[in-house]
Amino acid sequence: MFEGYMVSMKDHISEELSKLMTEVASANSSIAAVETFVKTELATLHNSTTGVDMYGGDLF
């Protein structure tokens, strides 16, 4: 009886860990996509502001 309970608990824990690992993998994928997007946007922003003269020439 005890062995059956332990096998049942092991199966339950394995199933829950499998779900958790799937969710973690999904979160990692989403984080990577956001990271790529942010890096691209920052590079675009950096390139579009290079050489911009905010003051219209000499200050003095």
Beta strands, then each sheet from edge to edge (+ up, - down):
end
